[in-house]
Amino acid sequence: MGPPSPTLAFEEPLAIQCSANATPADNTVNREEEEWFDDGGESDDEDHTPIIDIPDPESDVFSDGLDDTIEQTREFAKRKKYIFPPTQEEAEGVMNDLDSLLKPKRRKGRGHKKDERGFLNGLDPTTEERMECVRMLLNTYISLEKEAPGRRGNWTTAAKRIQVAKCRGEAWSQSLRRWARDFIADKNELP
């Protein structure tokens, strides 16, 4: 026999027992013998039931009462309907009205008119802030439309940018879009 094979500190030395007339099956290693082997026959774990034959424990989940009938589809359409965003031309047309509403010009001289309560435009602070946000939304939407005309999501992206800038939530973003659509439809409709 030659010199012993080097062993690492973390490795157990293997003691292989070989004899001159031994077959490879007779050689054993002094470790735990593995409990599985492929003998070519059937094993216990090969007896599977096909998935098709397994009964569904929740078979009543998709019952007849939950299918999409025409009536249910119409009811859903009444509650949720898609509202298209304004066109770029509509948004640009409203900007002049918003500017004159938020910053009314004096008849003579520079600056802006104040009302008797001291407000610049006669609006209460909440309405003024909302209209300023509508103005920011329309400006952002117009710039996004100029960058990529007709791209899907420009209206929502513009609203989300204003939402982040104002540190508000998702519901406020939806309200902002509604305020803008209402103002575009009717110039006297203020939030």
N, C-alpha and C positions, 0 to 999 in steps of 0.2 A: 504494500500500500504506500501511496505517496504521502506527502506532508498533509497534515490536517487542513481543511479549508478554513479560511479566516471567518470569524463570526463577529458581528457587531454587538455592541453592548446591549442593545434592546432586543436582540434576536436570540431565540433559543437554539442551541445546536441541535441539528437533526441527526438522529442515529438511524442509519439505513442498514437493514439487515439483508445481505445478499449472499447467495451461495452460487457456486459455479454452475450447478444444474438447475437453477431457479428460473422460472418464467417471470415475465413482468408482473403478472398477477400475484406472484408470491412475494414480491418486494413490498415491504410495508414501511410506513413512516410512523415513528412513535408520537403521534399526535392523535387527536380525536379523529376517528374515521368519519367521513361524511355519510350522512344518513340517506341521502338520495342518490340514485343512479338510474340510468336509462337502460333497462334490460330488454327493451323492445316490446314488452307486454303492456297491458292496460294497467293504469294506476287508479286509485280510488277517486282522485280529484278530476278525472276525465268524465265523470258521470254528471253532465250538466243538463238542466232543463232548458229547452230553447226559450228565448225571451218572448216569443209570440205566445207561448203557453202559460206564462206567468200572469195571474190575474192582476188588474190594476186596482190598488187599494183605494184610489180616489176617483172611481169611474163616474161618480155623479157630478164632478166639477164642470164638465162640459155638457150640461143638460140642455134640453130644448128651450128652457127659459132664458138662456144666456146667449143665444145666437143673434147675429146681426140681421134683423129683419128690416124691411123698408121703413116701418114706423119708427124703429129705434134710430135708424140713420137720420131720418127727418128730424126727430126730436133732438139728436145731437147737433144737427146743423142749425137748429134754432138757437141753441145755447152757445155754441162756438162757431163763429164764422170768421173767415180770414178777411182782414181789412187791408187793402193794398196801401202801400206808402204813397205819399204825395209825389208828384213828378217834380223834377228839378225846377221847371218853370213855375209851378204853383208855389214852391218854397221861396223862390226868388221874388215872386210877385208879392208875397206877404211881408217880406223883409222891410219894405218902405213903410208899410202900415205899422209894423212893430216899432220901428225907429221913431216914428212920429208919436206913437202912443207912449213909449217909455221916456223919450226925451223931446218934449214939445218945444219948439223954437219960440223965442220972443218975437214980437212984431218988429221991434227995433233993437239993435245992439246985439251983443254976443250973449251966450249963455242959454239957459233954459227957464221956462216958466214954472213958478211954484204956485200951488193953490193956497187957499186961506188957512189950511191946516199946516202948511209948510212942506208938504210933499211935492216932489218935483213934478209929478205927472197926475196927481189926483188919485192915485191908487194906494190902497193900504199896503203896508210892507210885505205881507204874505203874497198878495196878488202880484206885486211888483217883482218879487223874487222869482215867482213861478214864470212870469212872462219873460224875465231875463233868461231863465233856463230854457224856455221855448226858443228864444232868439239864439242862444248858444247851440241848441239842438239843430235848428235850421241852418245855421252857418256851417256846422260840422257836417251835416248831411249834404249840403251843396258842395263842399270841398271834396267829400268822398265820391259824390256823383261825377265831379269833374275829373277825378283821378281814374275812376273805373266806372264809366256810365253803365247803368243797368245791372251792376253786379248784385247778386242776391245777398241781402243782409246789410246793405248800407244804412238803412233806416234804423235797424236794431243796433248796429255797431255804433252809430252816432249817439244813440240814446245811452248805451252802456258807457261810452266815454264820458258823457256828462254826469252820469250816475257815479262813476269812480271819482271824477273831479269834485263832486259835491259830497262825497262820502255818504251816499244813500244806498238803499237796498233795491232789490229787483222789482218790488211792487211800485216803488217810486218811479223807476224807469218806465214801467208800463203806463203809469199815470201821466208822465211827461209826454209820452207819445200820444196819448189820448187828448191832452190839453192842446198839443200842437195841431192834431187833426181837427179838433173842434174849432180852434181859432182860424184855421185855413177855410173851413166850411162857412163859418159865420164870424166876421170881424168883431162883432159885439159880444161874443161868447168868451168871457174871461174866467180863468180858473179861480 
